[in-house]
Amino acid sequence: MYMEEFTATRALTEELAEEIMTHCGHYTSRITISCHDLIVNAPVLAVAWADLNIRPGDRVTITVESGHQPPDLEDRRALSDIAGLFRG
């Protein structure tokens, strides 16, 4: 499992949620995003993005696990990719 906690530099909007979901589709890893004590699995981000209420300056945690193309490397790539979307 890989985890990164960071400060968001942009808000989680519907458009960003769709972009994240598109990127998540490139990985077999399980990806979760948490903020404000809420945890959302990436596959349901399209309907739950507003509940996370992520704004610039909020602490966000992303966890990535169980990717297998190849193991470990896919999880690290997915984490870097998704976290990068929050940084702009």
For each residue, the residues with C-beta under 8 A, 3 or more apart:
1: 63 64 65 75
2: 63 64 65 75 76 79
3: 61 62 63 64 79
4: 61 62 79 83
5: 59 60 61
6: 59 60 83 86 87
7: 57 58 59 60
8: 11 12 35 54 55 56 57 58 59 60 86 87
9: 56 86 87 88
10: 16 56 86 87 88
11: 8 16 54 55 56
12: 8 16 17 35 49 52 53 54 86
13: 16 17 49
14: 17 18 49 50
15: 18 19
16: 10 11 12 13 19 20 49 85 86
17: 12 13 14 20 21 45 46 49
18: 14 15 21 22 46
19: 15 16 22 23 85
20: 16 17 23 24 33 42 45 82 85
21: 17 18 24 25 42 43 45 46
22: 18 19 25 26
23: 19 20 26 27 81 82 85
24: 20 21 27 31 42 43 45 78 82
25: 21 22
26: 22 23 78 81
27: 23 24 31 64 67 69 74 77 78 81
28: 66 67 68 69 74
29: 64 65 66 67 74 75 78
30: 41 42 64 65 66 67
31: 24 27 41 42 62 63 64 78 82
32: 39 40 41 42 62 63 64
33: 20 39 40 42 45 52 60 61 62 82
34: 37 38 39 40 52 60 61 62 63
35: 8 12 38 52 53 54 58 59 60 61
36: 52 53 54 58
37: 34
38: 34 35 51 52
39: 32 33 34
40: 32 33 34 44 45 48 49 51 52
41: 30 31 32 44 45
42: 20 21 24 30 31 32 33 45 82
43: 21 24
44: 40 41 47 48
45: 17 20 21 24 33 40 41 42 48 49
46: 17 18 21 49
47: 44
48: 40 44 45 51 52
49: 12 13 14 16 17 40 45 46 52
50: 14 53
51: 38 40 48
52: 12 33 34 35 36 38 40 48 49
53: 12 35 36 50 58
54: 8 11 12 35 36 58 60 86
55: 8 11 58
56: 8 9 10 11
57: 7 8
58: 7 8 35 36 53 54 55
59: 5 6 7 8 35
60: 5 6 7 8 33 34 35 54 86
61: 3 4 5 33 34 35
62: 3 4 31 32 33 34 79 82 83
63: 1 2 3 31 32 34
64: 1 2 3 27 29 30 31 32 67 75 76 78 79 82
65: 1 2 29 30 75
66: 28 29 30 75
67: 27 28 29 30 64 71 72 73 74 75 78
68: 28 71 74
69: 27 28 74
70: 73 74
71: 67 68 74 75
72: 67 75 76
73: 67 70 76 77
74: 27 28 29 67 68 69 70 71 77 78
75: 1 2 29 64 65 66 67 71 72 78 79
76: 2 64 72 73 79 80
77: 27 73 74 80 81
78: 24 26 27 29 31 64 67 74 75 81 82
79: 2 3 4 62 64 75 76 82 83
80: 76 77 83 84
81: 23 26 27 77 78 84 85
82: 20 23 24 31 33 42 62 64 78 79 85 86
83: 4 6 62 79 80 86 87
84: 80 81 87
85: 16 19 20 23 81 82 88
86: 6 8 9 10 12 16 54 60 82 83
87: 6 8 9 10 83 84
88: 9 10 85
